[in-house]
């Protein structure tokens, strides 16, 4: 009950903070998410949108629901993870060619709701941990204004219990001969780069990548617990009687930061289960002459795939129709060829940092929408002088400090973690990363990322590994040349180009 009262008090504090400056608590929470994950800043001049008449009772319901989510979702996340684990184990053993088409169709239709369910733990952890992170930082600023931001980052470094940290440790055990490779794949083989893309190869199906990662993990890097303990000792000494409350908030933040990463585990498991099903569907459609090659199946829409497997029009199926989907009986190969060309063209486009995405609509965010969101647009990217090479005319890049420490090394511009060989002391420079990049971090001296905030995956993974990280530098992949020496200061949020 003490924990519940404490969380409710935290929610009430957030609501009161919203009322003090005239902004609803939900508005502040959204701004916290944008700031901590995407690196954009609150717009002090943004207009306050109507709160829908939320009075004391409505605010109490918001607080109650927030409290319930904080209390129950970790247990729900554990159940969802176990459910996804059991299902994936069964799907890996399943004789897919013998499964009737009706069973495949039923699984595809069920995924419409199940896919959402498996995302809930990660989404809730992301939404809850953002305001918690800001609340802890604000509390630390009242104690040590000049050091607070750095100390909070250091205080949540090297938490342990992160799934991909454990996967990397297990890779080291395989390299040293203390863990069987097949057991490793049974436990972690569903992970991999771009792991929520059905066409991507998970580790189980990509032995060359696994071999390289295992080799790189042979020498285990201990978790950076010293940094965390030093930061907490500094906060404890300065906080005095306020330390128990601050310590409680830090523990709460730890829990949700772990689930911010581990909440992706049931998502990745469910994705691989679906991947196995879709592969079988592709095999059958090639066999029946409907597709030219198995990986064409990834270019079909869900409604098209269900129709192809069932032989029934989408109007007879519980699958939402999609504009532009091929009609039943039409040759899907023309649509597949067109979509392949579209993907090839799209891959050459530079995508804005943030987009407005709705069903059937994709749009760049304009000035009015930024105001509505309550944040400032991302700062314009610097550009090298016309005709100059990468890095010319740029002495330093400034971003957001994501993980403390200073390191100098050779820059490696990485677009695909499966296609890079790192040497000792190399610095990863990337547009962005996902969870499966974590093993690569163990081979790097530091990380520089174009986009993101202090709560983005790159920052959390770097803190877990114990290497400096600067995120949100905007143009690192443009201004830093392959092989150039750089110095990364994760505390200051700067990258010096030499």
C-alpha positions as CSV (number, residue, x, y, z in Angstrom):
1,X,0.0,0.0,0.0
2,X,2.9,2.4,0.7
3,X,4.1,1.9,-2.9
4,X,0.6,2.6,-4.3
5,X,0.2,5.7,-2.2
6,X,3.7,6.9,-3.3
7,X,2.8,6.4,-7.0
8,X,-0.5,8.1,-6.6
9,X,1.3,11.0,-5.0
10,X,3.7,11.1,-7.9
11,X,0.8,11.2,-10.4
12,X,-0.9,14.0,-8.3
13,X,2.3,16.0,-8.4
14,X,2.4,15.7,-12.2
15,X,-1.2,16.8,-12.4
16,X,-0.6,19.8,-10.1
17,X,2.5,20.7,-12.2
18,X,0.2,20.7,-15.2
19,X,-2.3,23.0,-13.5
20,X,0.3,25.4,-12.3
21,X,1.3,26.4,-15.8
22,X,-2.1,25.8,-17.3
23,X,-1.2,22.7,-19.2
24,X,-3.0,19.3,-18.7
25,X,-1.0,16.5,-17.2
26,X,-1.7,14.3,-20.3
27,X,-0.2,17.0,-22.5
28,X,2.9,17.1,-20.2
29,X,3.3,13.3,-20.4
30,X,3.1,13.4,-24.2
31,X,5.8,16.1,-24.3
32,X,8.0,14.0,-22.0
33,X,7.7,11.0,-24.4
34,X,8.6,13.2,-27.4
35,X,11.6,14.7,-25.5
36,X,13.1,11.7,-23.9
37,X,12.8,9.3,-26.9
38,X,13.1,11.7,-29.9
39,X,15.3,14.4,-28.4
40,X,13.0,17.3,-29.2
41,X,12.3,20.1,-26.7
42,X,9.2,21.5,-25.2
43,X,7.8,24.6,-26.9
44,X,7.1,27.2,-24.1
45,X,5.1,29.2,-26.6
46,X,2.8,26.4,-27.7
47,X,-0.9,27.1,-27.2
48,X,-2.7,25.1,-24.5
49,X,-5.3,22.9,-26.2
50,X,-8.6,22.3,-24.4
51,X,-8.3,19.5,-21.9
52,X,-11.8,18.3,-22.6
53,X,-13.1,19.8,-19.4
54,X,-11.1,17.5,-17.1
55,X,-12.1,18.4,-13.6
56,X,-11.0,16.9,-10.3
57,X,-12.9,13.6,-10.8
58,X,-11.5,13.2,-14.3
59,X,-8.0,13.8,-13.0
60,X,-8.6,11.3,-10.2
61,X,-9.6,8.7,-12.8
62,X,-6.4,9.5,-14.8
63,X,-4.4,9.0,-11.6
64,X,-6.1,5.8,-10.8
65,X,-5.7,4.3,-14.2
66,X,-2.0,5.4,-14.3
67,X,-1.5,3.8,-10.9
68,X,-3.2,0.6,-12.0
69,X,-1.1,0.4,-15.2
70,X,2.1,0.9,-13.2
71,X,1.1,-1.8,-10.7
72,X,-0.2,-4.5,-13.0
73,X,1.6,-4.3,-16.4
74,X,4.9,-5.9,-15.2
75,X,2.9,-9.0,-14.2
76,X,1.0,-8.8,-17.4
77,X,4.3,-8.4,-19.3
78,X,5.7,-11.6,-17.6
79,X,2.5,-13.5,-18.6
80,X,2.7,-12.2,-22.2
81,X,6.4,-13.2,-22.4
82,X,5.7,-16.7,-21.2
83,X,2.7,-17.1,-23.6
84,X,4.8,-15.9,-26.5
85,X,7.7,-18.2,-25.4
86,X,5.5,-21.3,-25.3
87,X,3.8,-20.5,-28.6
88,X,7.2,-19.9,-30.3
89,X,8.6,-23.2,-29.0
90,X,5.5,-25.0,-30.4
91,X,5.8,-23.2,-33.7
92,X,9.5,-24.1,-34.1
93,X,8.5,-27.8,-33.7
94,X,5.4,-27.5,-35.9
95,X,5.2,-29.4,-39.2
96,X,4.0,-26.4,-41.1
97,X,3.5,-28.2,-44.5
98,X,0.9,-30.5,-42.9
99,X,-1.1,-27.6,-41.4
100,X,-4.4,-27.0,-43.2
101,X,-4.9,-23.6,-44.9
102,X,-7.8,-22.9,-42.5
103,X,-5.4,-23.0,-39.6
104,X,-3.0,-20.6,-41.2
105,X,-5.8,-18.2,-42.0
106,X,-7.1,-18.4,-38.4
107,X,-3.7,-17.5,-37.1
108,X,-3.3,-14.6,-39.5
109,X,-6.7,-13.2,-38.5
110,X,-6.0,-13.6,-34.8
111,X,-2.8,-11.6,-35.2
112,X,-4.8,-8.5,-35.7
113,X,-5.6,-8.4,-32.0
114,X,-2.8,-10.6,-30.6
115,X,-0.2,-8.3,-32.2
116,X,-1.5,-5.4,-30.3
117,X,-1.6,-7.4,-27.0
118,X,2.1,-8.4,-27.4
119,X,3.0,-4.7,-27.8
120,X,1.3,-3.5,-24.6
121,X,4.2,-4.2,-22.2
122,X,6.7,-2.2,-24.2
123,X,4.3,0.6,-25.0
124,X,3.2,1.0,-21.3
125,X,6.8,0.9,-20.1
126,X,7.8,3.6,-22.7
127,X,4.9,5.9,-21.7
128,X,5.3,5.4,-18.0
129,X,9.1,5.7,-17.8
130,X,9.3,9.0,-19.7
131,X,7.5,11.1,-17.0
132,X,9.2,9.1,-14.3
133,X,12.6,10.0,-15.8
134,X,11.7,13.7,-15.9
135,X,10.3,13.6,-12.3
136,X,13.6,12.0,-11.0
137,X,15.6,14.6,-12.9
138,X,13.5,17.5,-11.5
139,X,14.0,16.1,-8.0
140,X,17.7,15.9,-8.5
141,X,17.9,19.4,-9.8
142,X,16.4,20.7,-6.6
143,X,19.3,19.1,-4.8
144,X,22.3,19.5,-7.2
145,X,21.2,21.9,-10.0
146,X,24.5,21.8,-11.8
147,X,25.1,18.0,-11.7
148,X,21.6,16.6,-11.7
149,X,21.2,15.7,-15.4
150,X,24.5,13.9,-15.5
151,X,24.0,12.1,-12.1
152,X,20.6,10.8,-13.0
153,X,21.9,9.3,-16.3
154,X,24.8,7.7,-14.4
155,X,22.5,6.5,-11.6
156,X,20.5,4.4,-14.1
157,X,23.6,3.0,-15.9
158,X,24.4,-0.8,-15.8
159,X,21.1,-1.8,-14.3
160,X,21.4,-5.5,-15.3
161,X,18.5,-7.8,-16.2
162,X,18.2,-6.6,-19.8
163,X,17.4,-9.4,-22.2
164,X,19.9,-8.6,-24.9
165,X,22.6,-7.9,-22.3
166,X,22.0,-11.5,-21.1
167,X,22.1,-12.7,-24.7
168,X,25.5,-11.1,-25.2
169,X,26.8,-12.7,-22.0
170,X,25.5,-16.0,-23.3
171,X,27.4,-15.5,-26.6
172,X,30.5,-15.1,-24.5
173,X,29.8,-18.4,-22.8
174,X,29.4,-20.1,-26.2
175,X,32.7,-18.6,-27.3
176,X,34.4,-20.0,-24.2
177,X,32.8,-23.4,-24.5
178,X,30.7,-23.2,-21.4
179,X,27.3,-23.0,-23.2
180,X,26.1,-25.2,-26.1
181,X,25.4,-23.1,-29.3
182,X,22.0,-24.9,-29.8
183,X,20.9,-24.0,-26.3
184,X,21.8,-20.4,-27.0
185,X,19.7,-20.4,-30.1
186,X,16.8,-22.0,-28.3
187,X,16.8,-19.1,-25.8
188,X,17.8,-16.2,-28.0
189,X,17.6,-17.3,-31.7
190,X,14.4,-15.2,-32.3
191,X,16.3,-12.0,-31.9
192,X,18.2,-10.2,-34.7
193,X,18.6,-7.0,-36.6
194,X,15.4,-5.3,-37.7
195,X,13.7,-8.1,-35.8
196,X,10.1,-6.8,-36.3
197,X,10.4,-7.0,-40.0
198,X,9.0,-10.4,-41.2
199,X,11.5,-10.5,-44.1
200,X,14.5,-10.1,-41.8
201,X,16.7,-13.1,-40.7
202,X,16.7,-13.8,-36.9
203,X,19.9,-15.1,-35.4
204,X,18.7,-18.7,-35.7
205,X,18.6,-18.4,-39.5
206,X,21.8,-16.3,-39.8
207,X,24.7,-18.4,-38.7
208,X,27.4,-16.1,-40.2
209,X,26.2,-13.1,-38.1
210,X,25.9,-15.3,-35.0
211,X,29.5,-16.6,-35.5
212,X,30.8,-13.0,-35.7
213,X,28.9,-11.9,-32.7
214,X,30.0,-14.9,-30.6
215,X,33.6,-14.1,-31.6
216,X,33.2,-10.5,-30.5
217,X,31.7,-11.5,-27.2
218,X,34.5,-13.9,-26.2
219,X,35.9,-11.4,-23.6
220,X,33.0,-10.4,-21.4
221,X,32.8,-6.7,-20.4
222,X,31.5,-6.4,-16.8
223,X,28.5,-4.2,-16.1
224,X,29.4,-0.6,-15.2
225,X,28.1,-0.8,-11.6
226,X,30.8,1.5,-10.3
227,X,29.5,4.5,-12.2
228,X,26.0,3.9,-10.9
229,X,27.1,3.5,-7.3
230,X,29.2,6.6,-7.4
231,X,26.3,8.7,-8.8
232,X,23.9,7.4,-6.2
233,X,26.4,8.0,-3.4
234,X,26.7,11.6,-4.6
235,X,22.9,12.0,-4.7
236,X,22.5,10.4,-1.3
237,X,25.1,12.6,0.4
238,X,23.5,15.8,-1.1
239,X,19.8,14.7,-0.5
240,X,20.0,14.1,3.2
241,X,16.5,13.4,4.5
242,X,15.1,13.6,1.0
243,X,17.2,10.5,-0.1
244,X,14.6,7.8,0.8
245,X,12.0,9.4,-1.6
246,X,14.6,9.9,-4.3
247,X,15.9,6.4,-3.9
248,X,12.3,5.0,-4.2
249,X,11.8,7.0,-7.4
250,X,15.1,5.6,-8.8
251,X,14.0,2.1,-8.1
252,X,10.7,2.6,-9.8
253,X,12.5,4.1,-12.8
254,X,14.8,1.1,-12.9
255,X,11.8,-1.3,-13.2
256,X,10.2,0.6,-16.0
257,X,13.5,1.1,-17.9
258,X,14.1,-2.6,-17.9
259,X,10.6,-3.3,-19.2
260,X,11.2,-0.5,-21.8
261,X,13.8,-3.0,-23.3
262,X,12.4,-6.3,-22.2
263,X,8.9,-5.5,-23.3
264,X,10.2,-6.1,-26.8
265,X,10.8,-9.7,-26.1
266,X,7.2,-10.9,-26.4
267,X,6.9,-8.7,-29.5
268,X,10.0,-10.3,-31.1
269,X,8.8,-13.8,-30.2
270,X,5.4,-13.2,-31.7
271,X,6.9,-11.7,-34.8
272,X,9.0,-14.9,-35.3
273,X,6.0,-17.1,-34.9
274,X,4.2,-15.1,-37.5
275,X,7.4,-15.2,-39.7
276,X,7.3,-19.0,-39.7
277,X,3.7,-19.0,-40.7
278,X,4.2,-16.5,-43.5
279,X,7.2,-18.4,-44.8
280,X,5.0,-21.5,-45.2
281,X,2.3,-19.4,-46.9
282,X,5.0,-18.2,-49.4
283,X,6.1,-21.7,-50.1
284,X,2.5,-22.8,-50.8
285,X,1.8,-19.8,-53.1
286,X,5.0,-20.5,-55.1
287,X,4.0,-24.2,-55.4
288,X,0.5,-23.2,-56.7
289,X,2.0,-20.7,-59.2
290,X,0.6,-17.6,-57.5
291,X,4.0,-16.2,-56.6
292,X,7.4,-16.4,-58.5
293,X,9.6,-16.9,-55.4
294,X,9.0,-17.4,-51.6
295,X,10.0,-14.0,-50.5
296,X,7.4,-12.4,-52.7
297,X,5.0,-13.1,-49.9
298,X,6.4,-10.2,-47.9
299,X,5.0,-7.8,-50.5
300,X,1.4,-9.0,-50.0
301,X,-1.0,-7.2,-47.7
302,X,-2.7,-9.1,-45.0
303,X,-6.1,-9.1,-46.7
304,X,-4.4,-10.4,-49.9
305,X,-2.6,-13.2,-48.1
306,X,-5.7,-14.3,-46.3
307,X,-7.7,-14.3,-49.6
308,X,-4.9,-16.3,-51.4
309,X,-4.8,-18.9,-48.7
310,X,-8.6,-19.2,-48.2
311,X,-9.7,-18.7,-51.8
312,X,-12.5,-16.4,-50.5
313,X,-13.0,-12.6,-51.1
314,X,-12.1,-10.3,-48.3
315,X,-15.7,-9.4,-47.9
316,X,-16.3,-12.9,-46.5
317,X,-13.4,-12.6,-44.1
318,X,-12.9,-10.8,-40.8
319,X,-9.9,-8.9,-42.2
320,X,-10.1,-5.1,-42.8
321,X,-9.9,-4.3,-46.6
322,X,-6.9,-2.2,-47.7
323,X,-7.1,0.4,-50.4
324,X,-5.0,-0.7,-53.4
325,X,-5.2,-4.4,-52.5
326,X,-5.4,-6.8,-55.4
327,X,-8.8,-8.4,-55.9
328,X,-9.3,-12.1,-55.4
329,X,-8.3,-14.0,-58.5
330,X,-6.1,-11.2,-59.9
331,X,-2.4,-12.1,-60.5
332,X,-0.6,-10.9,-57.4
333,X,2.8,-11.0,-59.2
334,X,2.2,-7.6,-60.9
335,X,1.5,-6.0,-57.5
336,X,4.6,-7.7,-56.0
337,X,6.8,-6.4,-58.8
338,X,5.4,-2.9,-58.4
339,X,5.9,-2.9,-54.6
340,X,9.4,-4.2,-54.9
341,X,10.3,-1.2,-57.2
342,X,8.6,1.2,-54.7
343,X,10.6,-0.2,-51.8
344,X,13.9,0.2,-53.8
345,X,13.0,3.9,-54.5
346,X,11.9,4.5,-51.0
347,X,15.1,3.2,-49.5
348,X,17.0,6.0,-51.2
349,X,14.8,8.7,-49.6
350,X,15.9,10.6,-46.5
351,X,13.1,10.2,-44.0
352,X,12.3,13.1,-41.5
353,X,13.1,12.4,-37.8
354,X,9.4,12.3,-37.0
355,X,6.3,11.6,-39.2
356,X,2.6,11.8,-38.7
357,X,1.4,8.2,-39.4
358,X,-2.3,7.2,-39.6
359,X,-4.0,4.4,-41.5
360,X,-3.7,5.2,-45.2
361,X,-1.8,8.5,-44.4
362,X,1.8,9.4,-44.0
363,X,2.8,13.1,-43.7
364,X,5.7,15.3,-42.7
365,X,4.9,17.3,-39.6
366,X,4.3,21.0,-40.3
367,X,4.6,24.1,-38.0
368,X,1.0,24.0,-36.8
369,X,1.3,20.3,-35.9
370,X,4.5,20.9,-34.0
371,X,2.7,23.6,-32.0
372,X,-0.2,21.3,-31.3
373,X,2.2,18.6,-30.1
374,X,3.8,21.2,-27.7
375,X,7.4,20.6,-28.9
376,X,9.9,22.5,-31.0
377,X,10.8,21.1,-34.4
378,X,14.2,19.2,-34.5
379,X,17.0,21.7,-35.0
380,X,18.1,22.1,-38.6
381,X,20.9,19.8,-39.6
382,X,24.3,21.4,-40.3
383,X,25.6,20.8,-43.8
384,X,29.2,20.6,-45.1
385,X,30.3,23.3,-47.6
386,X,29.3,22.6,-51.2
387,X,31.8,20.3,-52.9
388,X,33.6,19.4,-49.7
389,X,34.1,16.0,-48.4
390,X,32.5,14.4,-45.4
391,X,33.5,16.1,-42.2
392,X,35.1,19.2,-43.9
393,X,34.4,22.4,-42.1
394,X,32.9,20.7,-39.0
395,X,35.0,20.6,-35.9
396,X,32.4,19.2,-33.5
397,X,28.9,17.9,-33.2
398,X,26.6,18.6,-30.3
399,X,23.8,16.3,-29.2
400,X,22.3,14.8,-26.0
401,X,24.5,12.9,-23.6
402,X,23.0,9.4,-23.5
403,X,25.7,7.5,-21.5
404,X,28.7,8.9,-19.6
405,X,32.4,8.6,-20.3
406,X,34.9,9.8,-22.9
407,X,36.5,7.7,-25.6
408,X,38.5,8.4,-28.8
409,X,38.6,6.0,-31.7
410,X,38.1,5.3,-35.3
411,X,34.6,6.1,-36.6
412,X,32.7,3.3,-38.4
413,X,29.6,4.4,-40.3
414,X,27.2,1.5,-39.7
415,X,23.9,1.1,-41.6
416,X,23.5,-2.7,-41.1
417,X,24.9,-4.3,-37.9
418,X,25.2,-7.6,-39.8
419,X,27.6,-6.2,-42.3
420,X,30.4,-4.6,-40.2
421,X,33.5,-5.9,-38.5
422,X,34.6,-3.8,-35.6
423,X,38.2,-3.6,-34.3
424,X,39.1,-2.7,-30.7
425,X,38.6,1.0,-30.1
426,X,36.1,1.6,-33.0
427,X,33.3,4.1,-32.6
428,X,29.9,3.2,-34.0
429,X,28.3,6.1,-35.9
430,X,24.7,5.3,-37.1
431,X,21.4,7.0,-38.0
432,X,19.6,4.9,-35.4
433,X,19.7,1.5,-33.8
434,X,17.3,-1.2,-32.6
435,X,17.6,-3.7,-29.7
436,X,19.6,-6.3,-31.7
437,X,22.5,-3.8,-32.1
438,X,23.3,-4.4,-28.4
439,X,25.9,-7.2,-28.9
440,X,27.7,-4.8,-31.4
441,X,28.0,-2.2,-28.6
442,X,30.1,-4.6,-26.6
443,X,32.7,-4.5,-29.4
444,X,32.7,-0.7,-29.6
445,X,34.5,2.1,-27.6
446,X,31.6,4.6,-28.0
447,X,28.4,5.3,-30.0
448,X,27.2,8.3,-31.9
449,X,23.6,8.4,-33.1
450,X,21.9,10.9,-35.4
451,X,18.5,10.8,-33.7
452,X,17.0,10.0,-30.3
453,X,16.9,11.1,-26.7
454,X,18.2,10.0,-23.3
455,X,15.5,7.2,-23.2
456,X,16.0,5.9,-26.7
457,X,17.4,2.4,-27.2
458,X,20.9,3.5,-28.1
459,X,21.3,5.4,-24.9
460,X,19.9,2.7,-22.7
461,X,22.0,0.0,-24.3
462,X,25.2,2.1,-24.1
463,X,24.6,2.7,-20.4
464,X,24.0,-1.0,-19.9
465,X,27.3,-1.8,-21.7
466,X,29.2,1.1,-20.0
467,X,30.4,3.0,-23.1
468,X,30.0,6.7,-23.9
469,X,27.1,7.6,-26.1
470,X,25.9,10.8,-27.7
471,X,22.5,10.8,-29.4
472,X,20.6,13.4,-31.5
473,X,23.7,14.8,-33.2
474,X,21.5,15.0,-36.4
475,X,24.2,14.7,-39.0
476,X,26.9,12.4,-37.6
477,X,26.5,9.9,-40.5
478,X,27.0,12.8,-42.9
479,X,29.8,14.9,-41.3
480,X,31.9,12.1,-39.9
481,X,33.9,10.2,-42.5
482,X,34.5,6.4,-42.4
483,X,37.7,5.9,-40.5
484,X,38.0,9.4,-39.1
485,X,39.2,9.8,-35.5
486,X,36.6,11.2,-33.1
487,X,36.3,11.9,-29.4
488,X,32.9,11.1,-27.8
489,X,32.1,12.8,-24.5
490,X,28.9,11.2,-23.3
491,X,28.7,13.5,-20.3
492,X,28.9,16.7,-22.2
493,X,26.9,15.4,-25.2
494,X,29.7,16.4,-27.7
495,X,31.7,14.7,-30.5
496,X,35.0,16.2,-31.5
497,X,36.1,15.5,-35.1
498,X,39.9,15.2,-35.6
